């Protein structure tokens, strides 16, 4: 009998200990904590993103107005040049011959003009004294005017030949750096309806600009002088600063088509020019820039996180606590003792993470932003937060049941 009593006592003790352990474990798994934050001040900005190309502020394409063979080239890529510096020369033989021919024609026309001028002056005096006929006078006048016309024509041709010869010497129009060289020595260039480009020279590369294509839906929020930040793939860790310099009124259309449908959409964009300092010359012409243009900025305003405005004290998690609610469209919550108290607020600008508070809650107030559950099962498993905390509203994995 004694052994039987000892056995029953031992089983009862085990059952009591197991029950206490289960109850204690269940209580731990359902302990709800509330995360809070302090209402403070900070900056809030709205922005849009776009893609652009980095370009020099001033860039000149140097060409030639005459056809011929490139005889000498004195510069190469990245050469620093001064305004008026000779950068190339063309073959002068043909141009010199043209000048000599024009000069001979000019000299002959000038001599003929001067002779006919004297003849006309004599005949004019004789005509006044009625010593020659009207017909002879008109003939001398006609011959004089024809000589004058040919002289003017030859003078223009001679001047053109002189100018064409001067074009054989190609000089830099600005101080800058050669960014492109499109010809080689011995190459023939033909100047027809379009002037051929020989060199491209960029002015001061310490001052650059970004020409960004902004979608028509975003262009209304951009103003000249707006702050801009941008990055380039060449320096992914560097963030460059700039300002909106110009919003060009001319728009551009581009078509985008879907791979799943045969329809296409026309996208309208506007060019926004952004000035940027480039003292260390990291920014190279034609780099692609990922641009962020700030359309609205509030500095040093009272703000709260957006999750505080989304928090709602659900009956499933507040336990024995009471709720003092309000019908305001925007509100934040404080936990005062055992009661959740709603504070209606008037909101301003939002950047997606924080929202400006115009009135309704004082700076320094601690507000509730969310809930966590400590001691969740299978801590470290997919879906469970680090530290053994899990939101009671998080979806469970397939086959996992809520413990009560």
C-alpha positions in Angstrom: 0.0 0.0 0.0 2.8 2.4 0.8 4.4 1.8 -2.6 1.1 2.5 -4.3 0.7 5.7 -2.3 4.2 6.9 -3.2 3.6 6.1 -6.9 0.3 8.1 -7.0 2.0 11.1 -5.2 4.8 11.1 -7.7 2.5 11.1 -10.7 0.4 13.9 -9.2 3.6 16.0 -8.6 4.7 15.5 -12.2 1.3 16.5 -13.5 1.3 19.7 -11.3 4.8 20.7 -12.5 3.9 20.0 -16.1 0.7 22.1 -15.9 2.5 25.0 -14.3 5.2 24.9 -17.0 2.6 24.8 -19.8 0.7 27.7 -18.3 3.8 29.8 -17.8 5.0 29.1 -21.3 1.7 30.1 -22.8 1.7 33.3 -20.8 5.2 34.2 -22.1 4.3 33.5 -25.7 1.4 35.9 -25.5 3.1 38.8 -23.7 2.3 41.9 -25.8 4.7 44.9 -25.8 4.1 48.3 -27.4 6.8 50.2 -29.3 6.9 53.9 -28.9 8.7 57.0 -30.2 9.1 60.6 -29.1 7.6 63.4 -31.1 10.5 65.5 -32.4 11.6 67.9 -35.0 13.3 67.1 -38.3 13.3 67.8 -42.0 10.7 66.5 -44.5 11.2 66.6 -48.3 9.2 65.4 -51.3 11.1 64.5 -54.4 10.9 63.0 -57.9 13.4 60.9 -59.7 14.7 61.1 -63.2 17.6 60.0 -65.4 19.8 62.5 -67.2 23.2 62.9 -69.0 26.1 65.0 -67.7 27.2 67.6 -70.2 29.7 70.5 -70.2 28.0 73.9 -69.7 29.6 75.2 -72.9 30.6 72.8 -75.7 31.6 74.0 -79.2 31.8 71.8 -82.4 34.7 73.1 -84.5 34.3 72.5 -88.3 35.5 73.9 -91.6 33.7 75.9 -94.2 35.9 74.8 -97.1 36.6 71.4 -98.6 40.1 69.9 -98.8 42.7 67.7 -97.2 43.7 67.9 -93.5 47.4 68.6 -93.7 48.3 69.0 -90.0 46.7 68.3 -86.6 48.2 69.9 -83.5 45.9 68.6 -80.8 44.5 65.3 -79.5 41.9 64.1 -77.1 42.1 66.0 -73.7 44.4 68.7 -75.1 44.0 72.0 -73.3 43.6 74.8 -75.8 43.3 78.6 -75.7 41.0 80.8 -77.8 42.7 81.6 -81.1 45.2 78.7 -80.8 45.9 76.8 -84.1 44.6 73.3 -83.8 44.8 72.1 -87.4 45.7 73.2 -90.9 44.3 72.2 -94.3 46.2 71.9 -97.6 46.5 75.4 -99.1 47.5 74.6 -102.8 44.0 74.7 -104.2 42.9 77.6 -102.1 46.0 79.6 -103.0 45.3 79.0 -106.7 41.7 80.1 -106.3 43.0 83.3 -104.6 45.4 84.1 -107.3 42.8 83.6 -110.0 40.4 85.8 -108.1 43.1 88.4 -107.7 43.8 88.5 -111.5 40.1 88.8 -112.3 39.8 91.6 -109.8 42.8 93.5 -111.2 41.4 93.3 -114.7 38.0 94.4 -113.7 39.4 97.3 -111.7 41.4 98.5 -114.7 38.4 98.3 -117.0 36.3 100.1 -114.4 38.8 102.9 -114.0 39.1 103.4 -117.8 35.3 103.4 -118.4 34.9 105.8 -115.6 37.2 108.3 -117.2 35.5 107.8 -120.6 32.1 108.4 -119.0 33.3 111.5 -117.2 34.6 113.0 -120.5 31.4 112.1 -122.4 29.3 113.6 -119.6 31.0 117.0 -120.0 30.7 116.8 -123.8 27.0 115.8 -123.5 26.4 118.9 -121.3 27.8 121.1 -124.1 25.8 119.1 -126.7 29.0 118.1 -128.5 28.1 114.3 -128.7 24.8 112.7 -129.5 22.4 111.3 -126.9 23.1 107.8 -128.2 26.8 108.1 -127.7 26.3 109.4 -124.2 23.9 106.5 -123.2 26.4 104.0 -124.6 29.2 105.3 -122.5 27.0 105.3 -119.4 26.0 101.7 -120.1 29.6 100.6 -120.6 30.7 102.4 -117.4 27.9 100.8 -115.3 28.7 97.4 -116.6 32.4 97.8 -115.8 31.4 99.0 -112.3 29.2 95.9 -111.8 32.0 93.5 -112.9 34.4 95.3 -110.7 32.2 94.9 -107.6 31.6 91.2 -108.5 35.3 90.5 -108.9 36.0 92.3 -105.6 33.5 90.1 -103.8 35.0 87.0 -105.3 38.5 88.1 -104.3 37.4 88.7 -100.8 35.8 85.3 -100.6 39.0 83.6 -101.9 41.0 85.4 -99.2 38.5 84.3 -96.5 38.5 80.7 -97.8 42.3 80.7 -97.6 42.1 81.9 -94.0 39.7 79.0 -93.2 42.6 76.6 -94.0 44.0 77.6 -90.6 41.6 76.1 -88.0 41.8 77.7 -84.5 40.0 77.1 -81.2 37.1 79.5 -80.7 37.2 79.2 -76.8 39.4 78.2 -74.0 38.8 74.6 -73.1 39.6 70.9 -73.5 39.3 68.8 -76.6 36.7 66.1 -75.9 36.4 64.7 -79.4 38.6 64.5 -82.5 36.9 63.3 -85.6 39.6 63.6 -88.3 43.1 62.4 -89.1 45.9 63.9 -91.0 45.5 63.2 -94.8 41.7 62.9 -94.5 39.5 64.7 -97.0 36.6 66.7 -95.7 33.9 68.0 -97.9 32.0 71.1 -96.9 28.6 70.9 -98.6 25.2 71.6 -97.2 26.4 70.7 -93.7 29.7 71.8 -92.0 31.7 68.7 -91.1 32.7 68.5 -87.4 36.5 68.2 -86.9 36.8 68.7 -83.1 34.5 69.2 -80.1 35.9 71.5 -77.4 34.4 71.8 -73.9 34.9 74.9 -71.8 35.5 74.9 -68.1 35.0 71.3 -66.9 34.9 72.3 -63.3 31.3 73.5 -64.0 29.0 70.8 -65.5 25.3 70.4 -66.0 22.9 67.5 -66.0 20.2 67.4 -68.7 17.4 65.3 -67.1 14.3 63.9 -68.8 11.4 64.5 -66.4 8.0 62.9 -67.0 5.1 65.2 -67.8 3.3 64.1 -64.6 6.1 65.4 -62.4 7.1 68.6 -64.2 4.6 70.9 -62.5 6.3 70.4 -59.1 9.7 71.5 -60.3 10.9 75.1 -59.9 14.1 76.9 -60.9 16.6 76.9 -58.0 15.3 73.6 -56.5 17.8 71.4 -54.7 19.0 68.4 -56.6 21.1 65.3 -55.7 22.4 62.8 -58.1 24.7 59.8 -58.4 26.6 58.2 -61.3 27.5 54.6 -61.7 31.2 55.4 -62.0 31.2 56.7 -58.3 28.3 54.8 -56.6 29.3 56.0 -53.1 29.4 59.7 -54.0 26.3 61.9 -53.9 26.6 65.1 -56.0 24.7 68.3 -55.3 23.2 70.7 -57.9 20.4 73.2 -58.5 17.7 73.4 -61.2 19.0 76.0 -63.7 16.4 75.8 -66.5 13.2 74.0 -67.4 13.0 73.8 -71.2 9.6 74.3 -72.7 10.2 72.0 -75.6 8.9 68.5 -75.0 10.0 65.2 -76.4 7.9 62.2 -77.2 9.0 58.6 -76.8 7.0 55.3 -77.3 7.1 52.4 -74.9 5.5 49.0 -75.7 4.5 46.1 -73.5 5.9 42.7 -74.1 2.6 41.0 -73.2 0.4 43.2 -75.4 0.7 44.8 -78.8 -0.3 48.3 -77.5 2.2 51.1 -77.2 2.2 54.2 -75.0 3.5 57.7 -75.8 5.6 59.2 -73.0 6.1 63.0 -72.9 9.2 64.3 -71.1 10.7 67.7 -70.6 14.4 68.5 -70.3 15.4 70.0 -66.9 18.9 71.5 -66.8 20.7 71.1 -63.5 24.0 73.0 -62.7 26.6 71.2 -60.7 30.1 72.1 -59.4 32.8 69.7 -60.5 36.0 70.9 -58.7 37.7 67.5 -58.8 36.5 66.7 -62.3 35.0 63.4 -61.4 32.0 64.1 -63.5 32.8 63.2 -67.1 30.8 64.3 -70.2 28.1 61.8 -71.2 27.9 60.0 -67.9 24.4 58.8 -66.9 23.1 60.5 -63.8 20.3 59.2 -61.5 18.7 62.4 -60.4 16.6 63.2 -57.3 14.9 66.7 -57.5 13.4 68.0 -54.3 10.0 69.6 -55.0 9.0 70.5 -51.4 11.1 70.8 -48.3 10.2 71.6 -44.7 13.1 72.1 -42.3 13.0 71.8 -38.5 9.3 70.9 -38.3 7.4 68.7 -35.8 7.0 65.2 -37.3 6.0 61.7 -36.4 6.7 58.4 -38.2 3.9 57.3 -40.6 3.5 54.0 -38.7 2.4 56.0 -35.6 -0.5 57.4 -37.7 -1.4 53.9 -38.9 -1.4 52.4 -35.4 -4.8 51.2 -34.1 -5.2 49.6 -30.6 -7.0 46.4 -31.6 -9.0 44.5 -29.0 -6.9 41.4 -29.7 -3.7 42.9 -28.3 -4.7 45.6 -25.8 -5.8 43.1 -23.1 -7.4 44.7 -20.1 -6.5 48.3 -21.2 -9.2 50.8 -22.1 -9.5 52.9 -25.3 -10.4 56.6 -25.5 -11.0 57.1 -29.2 -11.9 60.1 -31.4 -13.5 60.4 -34.8 -10.7 62.5 -36.3 -9.3 61.4 -39.7 -5.7 61.6 -38.4 -4.7 60.7 -34.9 -1.8 59.4 -32.8 -2.1 57.3 -29.6 -0.5 57.6 -26.2 -0.5 54.9 -23.5 -1.4 56.7 -20.2 -1.5 54.2 -17.4 -3.9 51.4 -18.5 -5.6 53.5 -21.2 -4.9 54.2 -24.9 -5.7 57.9 -25.6 -6.2 59.2 -29.1 -5.0 62.6 -30.0 -6.4 64.2 -33.2 -3.7 65.9 -35.3 -3.6 68.1 -38.3 -1.0 66.8 -40.8 1.1 68.6 -43.4 3.8 67.3 -45.8 4.8 63.7 -45.9 7.8 62.0 -47.4 6.6 58.4 -47.1 8.4 57.8 -43.8 7.5 60.8 -41.7 4.6 63.3 -41.7 4.6 66.9 -40.6 2.4 67.6 -37.6 0.9 71.1 -37.7 -1.1 70.9 -34.5 -2.5 68.3 -32.0 0.5 66.8 -30.2 3.4 68.5 -28.4 7.0 67.9 -29.1 8.6 65.4 -26.6 5.4 63.4 -26.2 5.8 59.6 -26.4 3.4 58.0 -28.8 2.6 54.4 -29.6 3.8 53.1 -33.0 3.1 49.4 -32.9 3.0 46.1 -31.1 5.3 43.1 -30.6 4.9 39.7 -29.0 7.8 38.4 -27.0 8.7 34.7 -26.7 7.2 33.6 -30.1 7.6 30.0 -31.1 10.4 28.8 -33.3 12.5 32.0 -32.9 14.8 32.4 -35.8 12.4 30.5 -38.2 11.3 32.3 -41.4 8.8 35.0 -40.5 9.8 35.3 -36.8 11.6 38.5 -35.9 15.0 38.5 -34.2 15.0 38.4 -30.4 11.9 36.2 -30.2 9.3 38.8 -31.1 6.5 38.5 -33.6 3.6 40.6 -34.5 0.2 39.0 -33.6 -1.0 40.1 -37.1 1.7 38.4 -39.0 0.5 35.5 -41.3 1.4 32.0 -40.0 3.3 29.5 -42.1 1.2 26.6 -43.5 0.4 24.1 -40.8 1.3 26.5 -38.0 -1.5 27.1 -35.5 -2.1 30.0 -33.1 -1.4 29.0 -29.6 -3.9 30.1 -26.9 
